[in-house]
Amino acid sequence: MNLQKLLCTELKRQLEAKGPRVVGIPAGGELLWQWFLDLNKTRTYHMAGPNPIGPSEILAYSKLTGWGIEARHVTILRAMDAVWIDHAYEKQPQAPDGVKTLPQRSGHNMTAGMFDAMFG
């Protein structure tokens, strides 16, 4: 098994773990694991949930920290991020196949304060 698969498998195991977690980072993956945790802390969100970590964010992280992140590292980080994103979105209720759904609607009436908070 290659390092990417090992890291993705461990991340999935960590995300699905119940109770105390013992991290089993594969040998040689410690730095990539730390990079992913650092990038995950800066993740942005939109109204429907988290955004994936983009290549530009990885590039900025590389420049800010001075780590020489290479293309092969980016591939692994993006694969780990895909595992994280899949886990985040599988918690959301899914409509049956072929059924269109409307966005969630608040039960609260719109107030001036709510409008300002949403649209500035």
MINU-194050 format. One line per field, with one value per atom (N, C-alpha, C): residue number from 1; residue in one letter; chain; atom name; x, y negated, z negated. Coordinates in nm, 2 decimals. Layout:
BEGIN
nr <- NUM,...
rest <- A,...
kette <- A,...
atom <- CA,...
u <- X,...
v <- Y,...
w <- Z,...
//
This chain:
BEGIN
nr <- 1,1,1,2,2,2,3,3,3,4,4,4,5,5,5,6,6,6,7,7,7,8,8,8,9,9,9,10,10,10,11,11,11,12,12,12,13,13,13,14,14,14,15,15,15,16,16,16,17,17,17,18,18,18,19,19,19,20,20,20,21,21,21,22,22,22,23,23,23,24,24,24,25,25,25,26,26,26,27,27,27,28,28,28,29,29,29,30,30,30,31,31,31,32,32,32,33,33,33,34,34,34,35,35,35,36,36,36,37,37,37,38,38,38,39,39,39,40,40,40,41,41,41,42,42,42,43,43,43,44,44,44,45,45,45,46,46,46,47,47,47,48,48,48,49,49,49,50,50,50,51,51,51,52,52,52,53,53,53,54,54,54,55,55,55,56,56,56,57,57,57,58,58,58,59,59,59,60,60,60,61,61,61,62,62,62,63,63,63,64,64,64,65,65,65,66,66,66,67,67,67,68,68,68,69,69,69,70,70,70,71,71,71,72,72,72,73,73,73,74,74,74,75,75,75,76,76,76,77,77,77,78,78,78,79,79,79,80,80,80,81,81,81,82,82,82,83,83,83,84,84,84,85,85,85,86,86,86,87,87,87,88,88,88,89,89,89,90,90,90,91,91,91,92,92,92,93,93,93,94,94,94,95,95,95,96,96,96,97,97,97,98,98,98,99,99,99,100,100,100,101,101,101,102,102,102,103,103,103,104,104,104,105,105,105,106,106,106,107,107,107,108,108,108,109,109,109,110,110,110,111,111,111,112,112,112,113,113,113,114,114,114,115,115,115,116,116,116,117,117,117,118,118,118,119,119,119,120,120,120
rest <- M,M,M,N,N,N,L,L,L,Q,Q,Q,K,K,K,L,L,L,L,L,L,C,C,C,T,T,T,E,E,E,L,L,L,K,K,K,R,R,R,Q,Q,Q,L,L,L,E,E,E,A,A,A,K,K,K,G,G,G,P,P,P,R,R,R,V,V,V,V,V,V,G,G,G,I,I,I,P,P,P,A,A,A,G,G,G,G,G,G,E,E,E,L,L,L,L,L,L,W,W,W,Q,Q,Q,W,W,W,F,F,F,L,L,L,D,D,D,L,L,L,N,N,N,K,K,K,T,T,T,R,R,R,T,T,T,Y,Y,Y,H,H,H,M,M,M,A,A,A,G,G,G,P,P,P,N,N,N,P,P,P,I,I,I,G,G,G,P,P,P,S,S,S,E,E,E,I,I,I,L,L,L,A,A,A,Y,Y,Y,S,S,S,K,K,K,L,L,L,T,T,T,G,G,G,W,W,W,G,G,G,I,I,I,E,E,E,A,A,A,R,R,R,H,H,H,V,V,V,T,T,T,I,I,I,L,L,L,R,R,R,A,A,A,M,M,M,D,D,D,A,A,A,V,V,V,W,W,W,I,I,I,D,D,D,H,H,H,A,A,A,Y,Y,Y,E,E,E,K,K,K,Q,Q,Q,P,P,P,Q,Q,Q,A,A,A,P,P,P,D,D,D,G,G,G,V,V,V,K,K,K,T,T,T,L,L,L,P,P,P,Q,Q,Q,R,R,R,S,S,S,G,G,G,H,H,H,N,N,N,M,M,M,T,T,T,A,A,A,G,G,G,M,M,M,F,F,F,D,D,D,A,A,A,M,M,M,F,F,F,G,G,G
kette <- A,A,A,A,A,A,A,A,A,A,A,A,A,A,A,A,A,A,A,A,A,A,A,A,A,A,A,A,A,A,A,A,A,A,A,A,A,A,A,A,A,A,A,A,A,A,A,A,A,A,A,A,A,A,A,A,A,A,A,A,A,A,A,A,A,A,A,A,A,A,A,A,A,A,A,A,A,A,A,A,A,A,A,A,A,A,A,A,A,A,A,A,A,A,A,A,A,A,A,A,A,A,A,A,A,A,A,A,A,A,A,A,A,A,A,A,A,A,A,A,A,A,A,A,A,A,A,A,A,A,A,A,A,A,A,A,A,A,A,A,A,A,A,A,A,A,A,A,A,A,A,A,A,A,A,A,A,A,A,A,A,A,A,A,A,A,A,A,A,A,A,A,A,A,A,A,A,A,A,A,A,A,A,A,A,A,A,A,A,A,A,A,A,A,A,A,A,A,A,A,A,A,A,A,A,A,A,A,A,A,A,A,A,A,A,A,A,A,A,A,A,A,A,A,A,A,A,A,A,A,A,A,A,A,A,A,A,A,A,A,A,A,A,A,A,A,A,A,A,A,A,A,A,A,A,A,A,A,A,A,A,A,A,A,A,A,A,A,A,A,A,A,A,A,A,A,A,A,A,A,A,A,A,A,A,A,A,A,A,A,A,A,A,A,A,A,A,A,A,A,A,A,A,A,A,A,A,A,A,A,A,A,A,A,A,A,A,A,A,A,A,A,A,A,A,A,A,A,A,A,A,A,A,A,A,A,A,A,A,A,A,A,A,A,A,A,A,A,A,A,A,A,A,A,A,A,A,A,A,A
atom <- N,CA,C,N,CA,C,N,CA,C,N,CA,C,N,CA,C,N,CA,C,N,CA,C,N,CA,C,N,CA,C,N,CA,C,N,CA,C,N,CA,C,N,CA,C,N,CA,C,N,CA,C,N,CA,C,N,CA,C,N,CA,C,N,CA,C,N,CA,C,N,CA,C,N,CA,C,N,CA,C,N,CA,C,N,CA,C,N,CA,C,N,CA,C,N,CA,C,N,CA,C,N,CA,C,N,CA,C,N,CA,C,N,CA,C,N,CA,C,N,CA,C,N,CA,C,N,CA,C,N,CA,C,N,CA,C,N,CA,C,N,CA,C,N,CA,C,N,CA,C,N,CA,C,N,CA,C,N,CA,C,N,CA,C,N,CA,C,N,CA,C,N,CA,C,N,CA,C,N,CA,C,N,CA,C,N,CA,C,N,CA,C,N,CA,C,N,CA,C,N,CA,C,N,CA,C,N,CA,C,N,CA,C,N,CA,C,N,CA,C,N,CA,C,N,CA,C,N,CA,C,N,CA,C,N,CA,C,N,CA,C,N,CA,C,N,CA,C,N,CA,C,N,CA,C,N,CA,C,N,CA,C,N,CA,C,N,CA,C,N,CA,C,N,CA,C,N,CA,C,N,CA,C,N,CA,C,N,CA,C,N,CA,C,N,CA,C,N,CA,C,N,CA,C,N,CA,C,N,CA,C,N,CA,C,N,CA,C,N,CA,C,N,CA,C,N,CA,C,N,CA,C,N,CA,C,N,CA,C,N,CA,C,N,CA,C,N,CA,C,N,CA,C,N,CA,C,N,CA,C,N,CA,C,N,CA,C,N,CA,C,N,CA,C,N,CA,C,N,CA,C,N,CA,C,N,CA,C,N,CA,C,N,CA,C,N,CA,C,N,CA,C,N,CA,C,N,CA,C,N,CA,C,N,CA,C,N,CA,C
u <- 0.09,0.00,0.09,0.05,0.14,0.10,0.18,0.16,0.03,-0.01,-0.14,-0.26,-0.26,-0.37,-0.36,-0.24,-0.23,-0.28,-0.24,-0.28,-0.43,-0.49,-0.63,-0.71,-0.66,-0.72,-0.72,-0.61,-0.60,-0.69,-0.69,-0.78,-0.93,-0.97,-1.10,-1.13,-1.03,-1.05,-1.06,-0.99,-0.99,-1.13,-1.18,-1.31,-1.42,-1.41,-1.52,-1.51,-1.40,-1.37,-1.47,-1.50,-1.59,-1.50,-1.51,-1.43,-1.29,-1.20,-1.06,-0.99,-0.91,-0.85,-0.70,-0.65,-0.50,-0.46,-0.38,-0.35,-0.24,-0.26,-0.16,-0.11,-0.04,0.02,0.12,0.11,0.21,0.35,0.46,0.59,0.62,0.67,0.70,0.59,0.47,0.36,0.33,0.42,0.40,0.39,0.48,0.48,0.36,0.32,0.20,0.08,0.07,-0.04,-0.05,0.07,0.07,0.03,0.08,0.04,-0.11,-0.17,-0.32,-0.39,-0.35,-0.41,-0.40,-0.29,-0.27,-0.36,-0.37,-0.45,-0.60,-0.64,-0.77,-0.82,-0.73,-0.77,-0.81,-0.76,-0.79,-0.90,-0.97,-1.07,-1.18,-1.23,-1.34,-1.47,-1.58,-1.71,-1.81,-1.91,-2.02,-2.15,-2.26,-2.39,-2.42,-2.37,-2.41,-2.30,-2.19,-2.09,-1.95,-1.85,-1.71,-1.67,-1.57,-1.51,-1.39,-1.35,-1.23,-1.11,-1.00,-0.87,-0.82,-0.80,-0.76,-0.61,-0.56,-0.41,-0.35,-0.43,-0.38,-0.35,-0.44,-0.42,-0.30,-0.27,-0.16,-0.03,-0.04,0.08,0.11,0.00,0.02,0.08,0.03,0.08,0.23,0.27,0.41,0.50,0.45,0.53,0.54,0.43,0.44,0.52,0.52,0.59,0.73,0.76,0.89,0.91,0.81,0.82,0.82,0.90,0.91,0.80,0.68,0.57,0.57,0.59,0.60,0.46,0.46,0.33,0.28,0.37,0.33,0.27,0.32,0.26,0.12,0.10,-0.03,-0.13,-0.09,-0.18,-0.23,-0.13,-0.17,-0.26,-0.23,-0.31,-0.45,-0.46,-0.59,-0.67,-0.61,-0.67,-0.72,-0.64,-0.68,-0.80,-0.80,-0.91,-1.03,-1.02,-1.14,-1.21,-1.13,-1.18,-1.25,-1.19,-1.25,-1.38,-1.38,-1.50,-1.61,-1.58,-1.68,-1.74,-1.66,-1.71,-1.80,-1.76,-1.84,-1.98,-1.98,-2.11,-2.20,-2.14,-2.22,-2.31,-2.29,-2.37,-2.50,-2.49,-2.61,-2.72,-2.84,-2.95,-2.95,-2.96,-2.96,-3.10,-3.14,-3.27,-3.25,-3.36,-3.35,-3.31,-3.25,-3.21,-3.33,-3.30,-3.40,-3.50,-3.49,-3.58,-3.51,-3.58,-3.52,-3.56,-3.47,-3.50,-3.47,-3.54,-3.52,-3.43,-3.36,-3.27,-3.35,-3.28,-3.35,-3.40,-3.51,-3.58,-3.59,-3.56,-3.57,-3.71,-3.74,-3.87,-3.89,-3.78,-3.79,-3.82,-3.89,-3.92,-3.79,-3.77,-3.65,-3.67,-3.56,-3.56,-3.45,-3.45,-3.34,-3.20,-3.20,-3.07,-3.02,-3.11,-3.07,-3.03,-3.10,-3.06,-2.92,-2.89,-2.76,-2.65,-2.68,-2.58,-2.55,-2.65,-2.62,-2.56,-2.61,-2.56,-2.48,-2.46,-2.37,-2.44
v <- 0.12,0.00,-0.12,-0.22,-0.34,-0.44,-0.54,-0.64,-0.71,-0.75,-0.81,-0.73,-0.60,-0.51,-0.49,-0.48,-0.46,-0.58,-0.70,-0.82,-0.84,-0.81,-0.83,-0.73,-0.61,-0.50,-0.54,-0.59,-0.63,-0.75,-0.85,-0.96,-0.92,-0.83,-0.78,-0.71,-0.63,-0.56,-0.66,-0.76,-0.86,-0.94,-0.97,-1.04,-0.95,-0.82,-0.73,-0.68,-0.71,-0.65,-0.70,-0.62,-0.66,-0.65,-0.74,-0.74,-0.79,-0.75,-0.79,-0.74,-0.83,-0.79,-0.78,-0.67,-0.65,-0.67,-0.77,-0.80,-0.70,-0.63,-0.54,-0.59,-0.70,-0.76,-0.67,-0.64,-0.55,-0.62,-0.53,-0.58,-0.67,-0.78,-0.87,-0.97,-0.95,-1.04,-1.14,-1.15,-1.25,-1.39,-1.43,-1.57,-1.60,-1.51,-1.53,-1.54,-1.45,-1.46,-1.59,-1.65,-1.78,-1.89,-1.88,-1.98,-1.98,-1.85,-1.85,-1.91,-1.88,-1.94,-2.09,-2.14,-2.29,-2.35,-2.29,-2.34,-2.32,-2.22,-2.19,-2.30,-2.35,-2.45,-2.58,-2.60,-2.73,-2.71,-2.60,-2.57,-2.67,-2.71,-2.80,-2.72,-2.78,-2.72,-2.81,-2.75,-2.82,-2.78,-2.82,-2.80,-2.65,-2.57,-2.43,-2.34,-2.40,-2.32,-2.36,-2.28,-2.31,-2.31,-2.40,-2.40,-2.31,-2.25,-2.17,-2.27,-2.21,-2.29,-2.29,-2.42,-2.43,-2.44,-2.42,-2.42,-2.56,-2.67,-2.80,-2.81,-2.75,-2.75,-2.67,-2.55,-2.47,-2.55,-2.62,-2.70,-2.81,-2.88,-2.99,-2.93,-2.81,-2.75,-2.72,-2.66,-2.63,-2.75,-2.86,-2.98,-3.04,-3.04,-3.10,-3.02,-2.89,-2.80,-2.77,-2.79,-2.76,-2.61,-2.53,-2.39,-2.37,-2.29,-2.26,-2.16,-2.20,-2.11,-2.09,-1.96,-1.92,-1.87,-1.85,-1.81,-1.68,-1.59,-1.46,-1.48,-1.58,-1.61,-1.67,-1.75,-1.82,-1.71,-1.61,-1.50,-1.43,-1.40,-1.33,-1.42,-1.54,-1.63,-1.65,-1.65,-1.67,-1.54,-1.42,-1.29,-1.29,-1.33,-1.33,-1.43,-1.54,-1.64,-1.58,-1.50,-1.44,-1.34,-1.27,-1.18,-1.26,-1.37,-1.46,-1.52,-1.57,-1.63,-1.53,-1.41,-1.30,-1.27,-1.26,-1.24,-1.35,-1.48,-1.59,-1.59,-1.56,-1.57,-1.44,-1.33,-1.21,-1.23,-1.32,-1.34,-1.42,-1.49,-1.57,-1.48,-1.50,-1.42,-1.43,-1.32,-1.31,-1.27,-1.34,-1.31,-1.18,-1.11,-0.99,-1.03,-0.94,-0.96,-1.01,-1.12,-1.17,-1.26,-1.29,-1.38,-1.51,-1.62,-1.75,-1.80,-1.88,-1.93,-2.08,-2.15,-2.29,-2.32,-2.43,-2.46,-2.47,-2.44,-2.45,-2.59,-2.60,-2.73,-2.76,-2.88,-2.91,-2.93,-2.89,-2.91,-3.05,-3.13,-3.27,-3.37,-3.48,-3.58,-3.67,-3.72,-3.81,-3.94,-3.98,-4.10,-4.19,-4.31,-4.40,-4.35,-4.31,-4.26,-4.14,-4.04,-3.92,-3.96,-4.05,-4.09,-4.15,-4.24,-4.30,-4.20,-4.10,-4.00,-3.91,-3.89,-3.81,-3.89,-4.01,-4.08,-4.21,-4.23,-4.35,-4.47
w <- 0.00,0.00,0.00,0.08,0.08,-0.03,-0.05,-0.16,-0.15,-0.03,-0.02,-0.07,-0.03,-0.07,-0.23,-0.28,-0.42,-0.50,-0.46,-0.53,-0.51,-0.40,-0.38,-0.46,-0.47,-0.55,-0.70,-0.75,-0.89,-0.92,-0.83,-0.85,-0.86,-0.77,-0.77,-0.90,-0.95,-1.07,-1.19,-1.19,-1.29,-1.29,-1.17,-1.16,-1.21,-1.19,-1.23,-1.37,-1.43,-1.57,-1.67,-1.76,-1.87,-2.00,-2.09,-2.21,-2.19,-2.28,-2.27,-2.14,-2.08,-1.96,-1.97,-1.92,-1.91,-1.77,-1.74,-1.60,-1.56,-1.45,-1.39,-1.26,-1.26,-1.14,-1.08,-0.95,-0.89,-0.89,-0.90,-0.90,-0.77,-0.79,-0.68,-0.65,-0.72,-0.69,-0.79,-0.89,-1.00,-0.95,-0.86,-0.82,-0.73,-0.65,-0.57,-0.66,-0.76,-0.86,-0.92,-0.97,-1.03,-0.93,-0.81,-0.71,-0.69,-0.68,-0.66,-0.78,-0.90,-1.02,-1.02,-0.98,-0.97,-0.87,-0.75,-0.65,-0.68,-0.75,-0.79,-0.89,-0.97,-1.07,-1.00,-0.88,-0.81,-0.70,-0.70,-0.60,-0.61,-0.49,-0.48,-0.46,-0.50,-0.49,-0.41,-0.35,-0.28,-0.35,-0.30,-0.36,-0.37,-0.28,-0.28,-0.35,-0.39,-0.46,-0.42,-0.44,-0.42,-0.28,-0.25,-0.12,-0.12,0.00,0.00,0.00,-0.05,-0.05,0.09,0.14,0.28,0.30,0.42,0.44,0.40,0.42,0.39,0.24,0.16,0.01,-0.03,0.04,0.01,0.05,0.17,0.21,0.11,0.06,-0.03,-0.16,-0.21,-0.33,-0.31,-0.19,-0.16,-0.17,-0.11,-0.12,-0.26,-0.33,-0.47,-0.56,-0.55,-0.64,-0.60,-0.47,-0.42,-0.38,-0.39,-0.36,-0.21,-0.16,-0.01,0.03,0.04,0.07,0.22,0.26,0.40,0.45,0.59,0.65,0.59,0.56,0.50,0.36,0.29,0.16,0.17,0.27,0.30,0.33,0.41,0.45,0.32,0.23,0.11,0.02,0.00,-0.08,-0.02,0.11,0.17,0.16,0.16,0.14,-0.01,-0.10,-0.24,-0.26,-0.19,-0.20,-0.14,-0.04,0.02,-0.08,-0.15,-0.26,-0.36,-0.41,-0.51,-0.46,-0.34,-0.28,-0.27,-0.22,-0.21,-0.34,-0.45,-0.58,-0.63,-0.60,-0.65,-0.58,-0.46,-0.38,-0.40,-0.44,-0.46,-0.58,-0.67,-0.78,-0.75,-0.63,-0.59,-0.53,-0.56,-0.50,-0.35,-0.29,-0.14,-0.09,0.02,0.08,0.16,0.18,0.27,0.41,0.48,0.62,0.71,0.78,0.87,0.81,0.68,0.61,0.59,0.64,0.62,0.49,0.42,0.29,0.29,0.21,0.19,0.08,0.08,-0.03,-0.16,-0.28,-0.40,-0.42,-0.49,-0.51,-0.66,-0.70,-0.84,-0.89,-1.01,-1.06,-1.12,-1.12,-1.17,-1.07,-1.10,-1.01,-0.99,-0.87,-0.85,-0.92,-0.99,-1.06,-1.00,-1.03,-0.98,-1.03,-1.16,-1.21,-1.14,-1.11,-1.04,-0.90,-0.83,-0.70,-0.70,-0.79,-0.81,-0.83,-0.92,-0.95,-0.83,-0.74,-0.62,-0.51,-0.49,-0.37,-0.39,-0.52,-0.55,-0.54
//
